[in-house]
């Protein structure tokens, strides 16, 4: 009985499972009209990795259906979809609530009919595609909560009616497009979107003032409109949106003062108003914003002292106030309460005093930049308590005792970037005697000591910096030769020694720099990023006054700049090995010889300056292969012949060639005749080879003279018999010559007279 009962229950359970499966299959089977619409959508793609082949579309990848078999979700982000799509192909998906086709390569315009048919849509994410055209008149439904159209090619103004039905909208992102007109800040007026939490209009072409209305967005947490053409003042009612956690408006033309009402935004964590024209003083009670983490106000016209209350923002992680007109003695500020601070940037202001010792209490500091102020004093040993310090920029102040500073800083094991340019003026370069038992700076990548009038020679201890990538020592009074060991530093790719008093020759070892011969290997971290954007003018100089700002080390051009020194000799032909070199500056020296034909091997060269030397010969026509040249100058040398024609060289101004009297051809005056300039590249090579062979000619000639002279005269001096025989031989020769030249002609004349 028990066995029969067990079998009966087992059969009943199997029937229940089978019935449930049949019912489930029947419930979830998709509608034929929707299946056809989805297939139509897939067929419009030029590249479709979708494997939609089964009968039931509810089982297809990226498709979700409800219990009635209606498609409710189409989720296909980052699936490699390519090609044009017809929005009408999705019109029949009338129960669709979630549509996500982001991070593909789809192109189409959004038709009004498409939006109207999807009247149940809640989430629309079409970001990171190639969609274009203008937006439709309005959003599809009152149910929509999230709209993300960022990183496409949309144009035109956002219609004022676009948000009329969006009563449940919480997030709206149209960043990185080409929208124009005004930012629709009236989006929250008339309670059309009372739940809105995120508005992102960044990286578009919006213009004009920010209109009133944002203050009605009582739930707004994030407002971004950076990188547009906005002007005017911040609207006063923005300070009524008390739930704001982020305001990001950098890279606009906004002006006026930051209102004291900002203290109403007690939830504010991110404030970025950089690269605008804000002026006036910082709000006195800014410290009431206790949740502030990131404050970025650099590149404005702010003035006055830092409010002491700022030190009450104990959650601060980054404080960037550079490039303003701020002032005051920063040594009186107590940074010890900012225990979370990782980055401090106060560069290019008018701060005075010394570096506050309290700053060294911020144990998590990774970057300190106080360059271009009026600070003084010495670098203190307490800085060694900052175990994570990666970037230190104290340049263009009035600090003293460079040697002492370097002795302290060399123990900062995490230090990657050290910019001290323009400080320690007139002191000596720390010598090898000063840096006895040197074993520091093992992770240093960038060393900037430009424009300090430092004296002395390039010290040998620098050869131990095996991770050094940028060495900038220009605009000093450094003497002596360029050390050959510079060519052995495995990661060095930027050398600036310009405007010094360096002498000697261009060392051939410099033509063997590994990073200029081939790129870095993966283990060397070629994607290294600075903790703060590095401005070349603050740390190191790029030739021809090029300036850049970058947070990536890769953006620094590979450079050898030896201009304005006393370097002599030929430009080594081995320089053609440095195929990754971008910038070569050898101007204002005493180089002689010809322009090496091997320079044409530098296919990545963008700047070539050989002006104001003593170079001779012609301009090699092979330089025409340097297709990336942006700057070129060979003026004030002794070059001759015709400037190679039909090349990029004709695109440069005449001043790049002037000061060479025997040089002709466009862009200089035309050459008189081709016969007068019958020289070619082979001549340059022969001359260059001849210049190298010339010393050997003189050596062998001198040896021949010495051997011949002393071989004869030495034997005559040593051997008396030989000497008498030699002079007797000379007398006999002399007598014979006199006989032939005088006696014989006289006898002939006598015979003729007698005849």
C-alpha positions in Angstrom: 0.0 0.0 0.0 2.8 2.4 0.9 4.5 1.7 -2.4 1.4 2.3 -4.4 0.7 5.5 -2.5 4.3 6.7 -3.1 4.0 5.9 -6.9 0.7 7.7 -7.0 2.2 10.8 -5.4 5.2 10.7 -7.7 3.0 10.6 -10.8 0.8 13.4 -9.5 3.9 15.6 -8.9 5.3 14.9 -12.4 1.9 15.8 -13.9 1.9 19.0 -11.8 5.4 20.0 -13.1 4.4 19.2 -16.7 1.2 21.2 -16.3 3.2 24.1 -14.8 5.7 24.0 -17.7 2.9 24.0 -20.3 1.2 26.9 -18.5 4.4 28.8 -18.1 5.3 28.3 -21.8 1.9 29.4 -22.8 2.1 32.5 -20.6 5.6 33.6 -21.7 5.3 32.9 -25.4 5.8 36.2 -27.2 3.4 37.9 -29.4 3.9 37.3 -33.2 3.6 41.1 -34.0 6.4 41.9 -31.4 8.5 39.0 -32.7 8.3 40.5 -36.2 9.1 43.9 -34.9 12.2 42.6 -33.2 13.4 40.7 -36.3 12.8 43.9 -38.3 14.9 45.8 -35.9 17.7 43.2 -36.1 17.6 43.1 -39.9 18.2 46.9 -40.1 21.6 46.5 -38.5 24.6 46.2 -40.7 26.4 44.2 -38.1 24.3 42.1 -35.8 25.8 39.6 -33.4 22.3 38.7 -32.2 21.3 35.1 -32.5 17.6 35.5 -32.5 16.4 32.3 -34.2 14.1 30.4 -31.8 10.3 30.6 -32.1 9.7 32.2 -28.7 11.2 35.8 -28.7 10.8 35.9 -24.9 13.8 33.6 -24.7 16.0 35.7 -26.9 19.1 37.4 -25.5 18.3 40.8 -24.1 14.6 40.3 -24.2 12.3 40.2 -21.1 8.5 39.5 -21.3 5.8 39.8 -18.8 3.4 37.0 -17.9 1.1 37.8 -20.7 3.9 37.5 -23.3 4.4 41.2 -23.9 8.0 42.4 -24.4 8.8 44.7 -21.5 12.5 45.1 -21.7 15.0 45.4 -24.6 18.4 45.5 -22.9 21.4 45.3 -25.4 24.2 47.5 -24.1 27.8 47.0 -25.4 26.8 44.3 -27.9 28.7 45.6 -30.9 25.5 46.6 -32.7 26.3 48.7 -35.8 24.3 50.4 -38.5 21.3 52.5 -39.0 18.1 51.6 -37.2 14.5 52.5 -38.0 12.8 53.6 -34.7 9.5 52.6 -36.4 10.6 49.0 -36.1 10.1 49.2 -32.4 6.8 51.0 -32.5 4.8 47.8 -31.9 6.6 47.1 -28.6 3.8 49.0 -26.8 4.4 47.4 -23.4 8.1 48.3 -23.4 9.3 49.8 -20.1 13.1 49.6 -20.4 15.0 50.3 -23.6 18.8 50.2 -23.3 20.9 50.2 -26.5 23.8 52.1 -25.1 27.5 51.8 -26.0 27.0 50.6 -29.6 27.4 52.2 -33.0 23.8 52.9 -34.0 22.8 55.9 -36.0 19.3 57.3 -36.6 17.2 60.2 -35.7 14.5 60.0 -33.0 11.1 60.4 -34.6 8.2 61.9 -32.7 6.0 58.9 -33.6 8.6 56.6 -32.0 8.2 58.4 -28.7 4.4 58.5 -28.8 4.1 54.8 -29.3 6.3 53.9 -26.3 3.9 55.4 -23.8 4.8 53.0 -21.0 8.6 53.6 -21.2 10.3 54.2 -17.8 14.0 53.9 -18.7 15.5 55.1 -22.0 19.3 54.7 -22.4 20.6 55.4 -25.9 24.0 56.8 -24.8 27.3 56.3 -26.6 25.9 55.8 -30.1 25.9 58.0 -33.2 22.3 59.2 -33.1 21.7 62.6 -34.7 19.1 65.2 -35.4 16.9 67.2 -33.1 14.9 65.9 -30.2 11.1 65.3 -30.6 8.6 67.7 -29.2 8.1 65.8 -26.0 9.1 62.7 -24.0 7.0 59.6 -24.6 5.1 59.1 -21.4 4.4 60.3 -17.9 6.0 57.1 -16.6 9.5 57.9 -17.8 12.0 58.1 -15.0 15.4 58.0 -16.7 16.6 59.5 -20.0 20.2 59.1 -21.1 21.1 60.4 -24.6 24.7 61.4 -23.8 27.6 61.0 -26.2 25.7 61.2 -29.4 25.4 63.8 -32.2 22.2 65.5 -31.4 21.8 69.2 -32.4 19.4 72.1 -31.9 17.6 73.4 -28.9 15.8 71.3 -26.4 12.0 72.1 -27.0 10.3 73.9 -24.1 7.5 71.3 -24.3 9.9 68.3 -24.0 9.3 67.9 -20.3 5.6 68.6 -20.1 4.6 65.0 -19.6 7.7 64.1 -17.5 6.1 64.2 -14.1 8.1 61.2 -12.8 11.5 62.1 -14.4 14.4 61.6 -12.0 17.4 61.6 -14.2 18.1 63.5 -17.5 21.5 63.3 -19.2 22.3 64.8 -22.6 26.0 65.5 -22.1 28.5 65.4 -24.9 26.3 66.4 -27.8 25.9 69.6 -29.8 22.8 71.0 -28.3 22.4 74.8 -28.6 20.2 77.5 -27.1 19.5 78.0 -23.4 19.9 75.3 -20.7 16.3 74.4 -19.9 16.6 75.2 -16.2 12.8 75.8 -16.1 12.4 72.0 -16.2 11.2 72.1 -12.6 8.8 75.0 -12.9 5.0 74.2 -12.7 5.9 71.0 -10.9 6.5 69.2 -14.2 9.4 67.1 -12.7 9.2 67.3 -8.9 11.3 64.1 -8.4 14.3 65.2 -10.6 17.6 64.2 -9.0 20.1 64.5 -11.9 20.5 67.1 -14.7 23.6 66.8 -16.9 23.9 69.3 -19.8 27.8 69.2 -19.9 29.9 69.4 -23.1 27.4 71.0 -25.4 27.0 74.4 -27.1 24.5 75.9 -24.7 24.8 79.7 -24.4 23.3 82.6 -22.4 22.5 82.9 -18.8 21.2 80.2 -16.5 17.6 81.1 -16.0 15.7 80.9 -12.8 13.9 77.6 -12.0 16.5 75.3 -10.6 15.4 76.3 -7.1 12.1 74.5 -7.8 14.0 71.2 -8.2 13.6 70.4 -4.5 14.9 66.9 -5.0 17.8 67.8 -7.3 21.1 66.3 -6.2 23.4 66.7 -9.2 23.6 69.6 -11.6 26.2 69.6 -14.3 26.6 72.1 -17.2 30.3 72.2 -17.6 32.1 72.9 -20.9 29.5 75.1 -22.6 29.3 78.8 -23.4 27.3 79.9 -20.5 27.6 83.5 -19.2 26.1 85.7 -16.5 25.6 85.0 -12.8 24.6 81.9 -11.0 20.8 82.1 -10.5 20.0 83.1 -6.9 17.4 80.4 -6.5 19.9 77.6 -7.1 20.7 78.0 -3.4 17.1 76.9 -2.6 17.8 73.4 -4.0 19.1 72.3 -0.6 19.5 68.7 -1.5 22.2 69.5 -4.0 25.3 67.3 -3.6 27.2 68.3 -6.7 27.4 71.6 -8.7 29.8 71.3 -11.7 30.0 74.3 -14.0 33.6 74.5 -15.1 34.8 75.8 -18.5 32.2 78.5 -19.0 32.1 82.3 -18.8 30.2 82.7 -15.6 31.0 85.7 -13.4 30.1 87.5 -10.2 30.8 86.5 -6.6 29.9 83.2 -5.0 26.9 84.1 -2.8 27.0 83.7 0.9 23.7 81.8 0.4 25.8 78.8 -0.7 25.9 77.8 3.0 22.2 76.7 2.6 23.5 73.8 0.5 24.4 71.7 3.5 24.5 68.5 1.5 27.0 69.8 -1.0 30.0 67.5 -1.5 31.3 68.6 -4.9 31.7 72.2 -6.0 33.5 72.8 -9.3 33.4 76.3 -10.8 36.8 76.3 -12.3 37.8 78.0 -15.6 35.2 80.8 -15.2 35.4 84.5 -14.2 34.1 84.4 -10.7 35.4 87.2 -8.5 35.2 88.6 -5.1 36.0 86.9 -1.8 35.2 83.4 -0.8 32.1 83.2 1.5 33.2 83.8 5.1 31.2 80.9 6.4 32.1 78.4 3.7 33.2 76.1 6.5 29.5 75.4 7.4 29.4 73.1 4.4 30.8 70.2 6.4 30.1 67.6 3.8 32.4 69.2 1.2 34.8 66.8 -0.3 36.0 68.2 -3.6 36.4 72.0 -4.1 37.7 73.1 -7.5 37.7 76.9 -8.0 41.0 77.4 -9.9 41.3 79.7 -13.0 39.0 82.4 -11.7 39.5 85.9 -10.3 38.9 85.2 -6.7 40.6 87.5 -4.2 41.1 88.0 -0.5 42.3 85.6 2.1 41.2 82.0 2.6 38.4 82.0 5.2 39.6 80.3 8.4 36.3 78.4 8.5 37.4 76.4 5.5 39.5 74.4 7.9 36.2 73.1 9.4 35.5 71.2 6.2 36.9 68.1 7.8 35.8 65.8 4.9 37.8 67.7 2.3 39.6 65.4 0.0 40.7 67.8 -2.7 41.1 71.6 -2.5 42.1 73.4 -5.7 42.2 77.2 -5.7 45.1 77.8 -8.2 45.3 80.6 -10.7 43.4 83.3 -8.7 44.3 86.5 -6.8 44.0 85.0 -3.3 46.4 86.3 -0.7 47.3 86.2 3.0 49.7 84.4 5.2 48.9 80.7 4.8 51.3 79.7 7.7 48.5 80.8 10.1 46.0 78.3 8.7 45.5 75.1 10.7 45.4 72.2 8.2 45.6 69.6 10.9 41.8 69.1 11.0 41.8 68.2 7.3 42.7 64.6 8.0 41.2 63.3 4.7 43.0 65.8 2.4 44.8 64.1 -0.5 45.4 67.0 -2.9 46.1 70.7 -2.2 46.7 73.1 -5.1 47.2 76.8 -4.3 49.5 77.7 -7.2 49.7 81.1 -8.9 48.2 83.3 -6.1 49.7 85.9 -3.8 50.1 83.9 -0.6 52.9 84.8 1.8 54.6 83.2 4.8 56.1 79.8 5.1 54.7 76.4 4.4 52.5 75.6 7.4 53.8 72.8 9.5 50.2 71.8 10.2 50.0 70.7 6.6 52.3 67.8 7.3 49.6 66.4 9.7 47.5 65.5 6.6 48.9 62.0 6.4 47.1 61.1 3.2 48.4 63.9 1.1 49.5 62.8 -2.3 50.0 66.1 -4.1 51.0 69.6 -2.8 51.3 72.5 -5.3 52.2 75.9 -3.9 54.2 77.2 -6.9 54.2 80.9 -8.0 53.4 82.6 -4.7 55.5 84.6 -2.3 56.5 81.9 0.1 59.8 81.7 1.8 61.9 79.7 4.2 63.3 76.2 3.9 61.8 72.8 3.3 61.4 71.1 6.6 62.1 67.5 7.6 58.5 67.1 8.8 57.5 66.6 5.2 58.8 63.0 5.5 55.7 62.2 7.5 53.7 62.3 4.2 54.3 58.7 3.2 52.0 58.9 0.2 53.4 62.1 -1.3 53.7 61.7 -5.0 53.8 65.3 -6.4 55.5 68.3 -4.9 55.6 71.6 -6.7 57.2 74.5 -4.7 58.6 76.4 -7.7 58.8 80.2 -8.2 58.9 81.1 -4.6 61.7 82.4 -2.4 62.8 79.2 -0.8 66.5 78.7 0.2 69.0 75.9 0.8 68.4 73.6 -2.2 71.1 71.1 -1.0 69.3 70.7 2.3 66.0 70.4 0.6 67.3 67.6 -1.7 68.9 65.8 1.2 65.5 65.7 2.9 63.3 65.0 -0.2 65.4 62.1 -1.5 64.0 60.1 1.4 60.4 60.6 0.1 60.1 57.1 -1.3 56.7 57.6 -3.0 57.8 60.9 -4.7 57.3 60.8 -8.5 57.2 64.5 -9.5 59.5 67.2 -8.0 59.1 70.7 -9.4 61.3 73.3 -7.8 61.9 75.6 -10.8 62.4 79.3 -10.1 63.1 78.8 -6.4 66.5 78.6 -4.7 67.8 81.3 -7.1 71.5 81.7 -7.4 72.4 78.7 -5.4 74.7 75.8 -6.5 73.5 72.5 -7.9 73.8 69.9 -5.2 77.2 68.3 -5.9 78.4 64.8 -5.5 80.3 65.9 -2.3 77.0 67.3 -0.9 75.1 64.1 -1.7 77.5 61.5 -0.2 76.2 58.0 0.0 73.2 59.1 -2.2 70.5 56.4 -2.4 67.3 58.4 -2.8 64.6 59.4 -5.3 64.3 55.8 -6.4 60.8 56.4 -7.8 61.3 59.9 -9.1 60.0 60.4 -12.7 60.1 64.2 -13.1 62.8 66.6 -11.9 62.3 70.3 -12.7 64.9 72.8 -11.7 64.4 75.4 -14.4 65.1 79.2 -14.2 67.0 79.2 -10.9 70.4 80.5 -12.1 72.0 77.4 -10.5 75.7 77.1 -10.8 78.0 74.1 -10.9 78.0 71.0 -13.2 75.5 68.2 -13.8 76.2 66.0 -10.8 76.9 62.2 -11.1 74.3 61.3 -8.5 71.6 62.0 -11.0 72.8 58.9 -12.9 71.3 56.8 -10.1 67.8 57.9 -10.8 66.9 54.8 -12.9 63.2 55.8 -13.1 63.7 59.4 -14.2 61.8 60.2 -17.4 61.9 64.0 -17.4 65.1 66.1 -16.6 64.7 69.8 -16.9 67.7 72.0 -16.0 67.3 74.8 -18.4 67.8 78.5 -17.8 70.6 78.2 -15.3 74.4 78.8 -15.2 75.4 75.2 -15.4 78.9 74.6 -16.9 81.0 71.7 -18.0 80.2 69.0 -20.6 77.1 66.9 -21.0 77.8 63.7 -19.1 77.8 60.6 -21.3 75.9 58.6 -18.6 72.7 60.5 -19.5 72.4 58.1 -22.4 72.3 55.2 -20.0 69.2 56.2 -18.0 66.7 53.6 -19.1 63.4 55.6 -18.9 64.6 59.1 -19.8 62.8 60.6 -22.8 62.8 64.4 -22.0 66.1 66.4 -21.6 66.2 70.1 -21.4 69.6 71.7 -20.7 68.9 74.9 -22.7 70.2 78.4 -21.8 73.2 77.3 -19.7 76.9 77.6 -20.3 77.5 73.9 -21.2 80.5 73.2 -23.3 82.1 70.3 -25.1 80.5 68.1 -27.8 77.2 66.4 -28.2 77.9 63.0 -26.6 77.2 60.0 -28.9 75.9 58.1 -25.9 72.9 60.5 -25.9 71.9 58.9 -29.2 71.4 55.6 -27.4 68.6 56.6 -25.0 66.3 53.5 -24.9 63.1 55.5 -24.6 63.9 57.4 -27.7 64.9 54.3 -29.6 61.7 52.3 -28.7 58.7 52.8 -26.6 58.3 51.7 -23.0 57.4 48.2 -22.1 54.2 47.5 -20.4 55.8 46.9 -17.0 57.1 50.5 -17.1 53.6 51.9 -16.7 53.5 54.1 -19.7 50.0 55.2 -18.8 51.1 56.9 -15.6 49.0 59.8 -14.5 50.1 62.8 -12.4 48.1 63.4 -9.2 47.4 66.9 -10.6 47.5 68.3 -14.2 51.1 69.3 -14.9 51.6 72.7 -16.5 54.8 72.8 -18.4 55.4 76.4 -17.6 55.4 75.7 -13.9 57.7 72.8 -13.9 59.7 72.5 -17.1 60.1 74.3 -20.4 59.1 72.9 -23.8 61.1 74.2 -26.7 59.6 77.1 -28.7 57.5 78.1 -25.7 55.0 75.4 -26.3 52.8 74.9 -23.3 50.5 72.1 -22.3 48.5 70.9 -19.4 48.0 67.2 -18.9 47.6 64.6 -16.3 49.2 61.9 -18.3 52.9 61.5 -18.7 52.5 60.2 -22.2 51.4 63.7 -23.4 54.9 65.1 -22.8 56.7 65.2 -26.1 60.0 63.3 -26.4 62.6 66.0 -26.4 66.3 66.9 -26.5 66.8 70.6 -26.0 70.4 71.8 -25.8 69.8 75.2 -27.2 71.7 78.4 -26.2 74.9 76.8 -24.9 78.5 76.6 -26.0 78.4 73.1 -27.6 80.9 72.5 -30.4 81.7 69.9 -33.0 79.6 68.0 -35.5 76.0 66.9 -35.0 76.6 63.1 -34.7 75.2 61.0 -37.5 74.0 58.5 -34.8 71.2 61.0 -34.0 69.2 59.3 -36.7 68.7 56.3 -34.4 66.3 58.3 -32.1 63.3 57.5 -34.2 60.8 58.4 -31.4 62.1 61.9 -30.9 59.5 64.7 -31.3 61.6 67.8 -30.5 65.3 68.5 -31.3 66.6 71.9 -30.3 70.3 72.6 -31.0 70.1 76.3 -31.8 72.4 79.0 -30.6 75.5 76.9 -30.1 78.7 76.4 -32.0 77.9 73.3 -34.0 79.9 73.0 -37.3 80.0 70.6 -40.2 77.0 69.7 -42.2 73.4 68.8 -41.4 73.5 65.0 -41.2 71.4 63.3 -43.8 70.4 60.8 -41.0 68.1 63.3 -39.4 65.6 62.3 -42.0 65.2 59.0 -40.1 63.4 60.9 -37.3 59.9 60.2 -38.7 58.2 61.5 -35.6 60.0 64.8 -35.5 57.8 67.8 -35.0 60.2 70.5 -34.0 63.7 70.9 -35.5 65.8 74.0 -34.7 69.4 74.2 -35.9 69.6 78.0 -36.2 72.5 80.2 -35.1 75.3 77.7 -35.5 78.2 77.3 -37.9 76.7 74.6 -40.1 77.7 74.5 -43.7 76.8 72.6 -46.9 73.3 72.1 -48.2 70.0 71.3 -46.7 69.5 67.6 -47.4 66.6 66.9 -49.6 65.8 63.9 -47.5 64.4 66.2 -44.8 61.3 66.3 -47.1 60.3 63.0 -45.6 59.7 64.6 -42.2 56.0 65.0 -42.7 55.1 65.9 -39.2 57.3 69.0 -38.9 55.5 71.9 -37.3 58.5 74.1 -36.6 61.7 74.3 -38.6 64.6 76.7 -38.4 68.1 76.7 -39.9 68.7 80.5 -40.0 72.0 82.1 -39.4 74.4 79.4 -40.4 76.7 79.0 -43.5 74.3 76.9 -45.6 74.3 77.1 -49.3 72.6 75.9 -52.4 68.9 75.5 -53.2 66.3 74.8 -50.6 64.8 71.4 -51.6 61.6 72.1 -53.6 58.3 70.4 -53.7 58.6 69.6 -50.0 57.1 70.7 -46.7 60.1 73.0 -46.2 58.4 75.6 -48.5 55.6 75.9 -46.0 57.8 77.7 -43.5 58.4 81.4 -43.4 61.5 83.0 -44.9 62.9 83.9 -41.4 63.5 80.1 -40.9 66.2 80.3 -43.6 67.6 83.8 -43.4 71.2 84.6 -42.4 72.6 82.1 -44.9 73.9 84.3 -47.8 74.5 81.4 -50.2 71.1 79.8 -49.6 68.3 80.4 -52.2 65.0 79.1 -53.4 61.5 79.4 -52.0 60.6 80.9 -49.6 63.9 82.9 -50.2 64.6 84.6 -53.5 65.1 82.4 -56.5 68.4 80.9 -57.4 70.2 82.5 -60.4 71.2 79.3 -62.2 71.3 75.7 -61.6 75.0 75.5 -62.6 76.0 77.8 -59.7 74.5 75.3 -57.3 75.5 71.9 -58.7 75.5 70.2 -55.4 73.4 67.4 -54.2 72.8 65.1 -51.2 75.8 63.0 -52.2 78.0 66.0 -51.7 76.7 66.4 -48.2 77.5 62.8 -47.4 80.9 63.0 -49.0 81.7 66.2 -47.1 80.5 64.7 -43.9 82.6 61.6 -44.5 85.5 63.8 -45.6 85.3 65.7 -42.4 85.6 62.5 -40.4 88.5 61.3 -42.7 90.4 64.6 -42.7 92.1 64.1 -39.3 93.5 60.8 -40.4 95.0 62.4 -43.5 96.9 64.9 -41.4 98.0 62.2 -39.0 99.5 60.0 -41.7 101.0 63.0 -43.5 102.7 64.1 -40.3 103.9 60.5 -39.6 105.3 60.3 -43.1 107.2 63.6 -42.7 108.7 62.5 -39.4 109.8 59.1 -40.7 111.2 60.6 -43.9 112.9 63.6 -42.3 114.5 61.7 -39.4 115.2 58.7 -41.5 117.5 60.8 -43.6 118.7 63.5 -41.3 119.0 61.3 -38.3 121.3 58.9 -40.1 123.5 61.8 -41.3 123.8 63.1 -37.8 124.7 59.8 -36.2 127.0 58.3 -38.9 130.0 60.6 -39.9 130.9 58.6 -43.0 127.4 58.7 -44.3 127.3 62.5 -43.6 130.5 63.1 -45.7 129.3 60.9 -48.5 125.9 62.6 -48.5 127.3 66.1 -48.8 129.8 64.9 -51.5 126.8 63.5 -53.4 124.9 66.8 -53.0 128.0 68.7 -54.2 128.3 66.5 -57.3 124.6 66.9 -58.0 124.9 70.7 -57.6 128.0 70.7 -59.9 126.1 68.7 -62.6 123.1 71.0 -62.4 125.4 74.1 -62.7 127.2 72.5 -65.6 124.0 71.6 -67.5 122.3 74.9 -66.8 125.3 77.3 -67.2 128.4 75.8 -68.8 126.7 73.9 -71.7 124.6 76.9 -72.8 127.7 79.2 -72.8 129.8 76.8 -74.9 126.9 76.6 -77.4 126.9 80.4 -77.7 130.7 80.5 -78.2 130.4 78.0 -81.1 127.7 80.0 -82.8 129.7 83.3 -82.5 132.7 81.6 -84.1 130.6 80.3 -86.9 
